């Protein structure tokens, strides 16, 4: 199977560890992962703000960059949702690829920490990931998964929503961070670093709050984090 990584522009620029972790997990399972150098933004931000023509150009560029690959994997539920809606590319969020395509629920990870999980809006409502990410997390050695109160509540990011509706976004973020702190978890995991960056900004102002982490990084780990 020819697997290609779509790292996304946000991860490439700010959170490369999520892409590295995705490749680490798949290579541990015996797969080779290509990285098409011509990839760029998928056009999601442009589409969400009404710039349809530039978005379409980026979608076509992405289709060209990934032509010939059997499957494309990405550590970003929102970008996967956009590409799935606007292209014919065989693109999967990591948990979909692992469970639905490769039939794997235990990736051989060890992470002896208390973790809670935030199901991001695109993963929850657009991709309908359901319990796929938490199924993978529950199989991680030493990991204690604790429930996040009101998990389906949006964190308030929503891309440009946080800029256009700052007060509402901040109120939603406060609720999310309060619930995260109540879990007593060491880490808050999610499938989108955009949401994690937003939540992380709020958690930084909470005493004894969990550290945000992409769940792919947990799946790639074989021991405790300091």
LINWOBEL-V187330 format. One record per pair of residues at least 24 apart in sequence whose ideal C-beta (glycine too) atoms are under 6 Angstrom apart, sorted by the first residue. I is the first residue (numbers start at 1). GAP is how many residues later the second one is. Records with the same first field share a line. If there is no record, write none. Layout:
# LINWOBEL-V187330
I = GAP, GAP
This chain:
# LINWOBEL-V187330
1 = 69
2 = 67, 68
3 = 28, 30, 68
4 = 30, 32, 62, 65, 68
5 = 28, 30, 68
6 = 66, 68
8 = 68, 71
9 = 32
10 = 183, 184
11 = 182
15 = 178
17 = 200
18 = 57, 175, 196, 198
21 = 195, 196, 199
22 = 53, 72, 194
24 = 196
25 = 82, 194, 195
28 = 80
36 = 29, 30
38 = 27
39 = 26
42 = 37, 40, 41
44 = 35, 38
48 = 111
49 = 111
59 = 27, 28
63 = 24, 26
73 = 24
75 = 141
76 = 116
77 = 43, 45, 46, 50, 114, 115
78 = 44, 114
81 = 41, 45, 46
93 = 34
94 = 122
95 = 34, 37, 38, 41
99 = 33
105 = 30, 34
106 = 33
107 = 112
109 = 31, 110, 112
110 = 31, 32, 112, 113
111 = 29, 32, 107, 110
112 = 30, 112
113 = 73, 74
114 = 30, 71, 72
115 = 28, 30, 70, 72, 74
116 = 30, 32, 67, 69, 72
117 = 72
118 = 30, 70, 72
119 = 32
120 = 70, 71, 72, 75
121 = 33
123 = 68
133 = 58, 82
146 = 37, 39
148 = 31
149 = 30
150 = 29
155 = 40, 43, 44
157 = 38, 41
173 = 29
177 = 25, 26, 29
180 = 30
181 = 25, 28
185 = 25
186 = 24
187 = 24, 26
188 = 24
189 = 24, 26
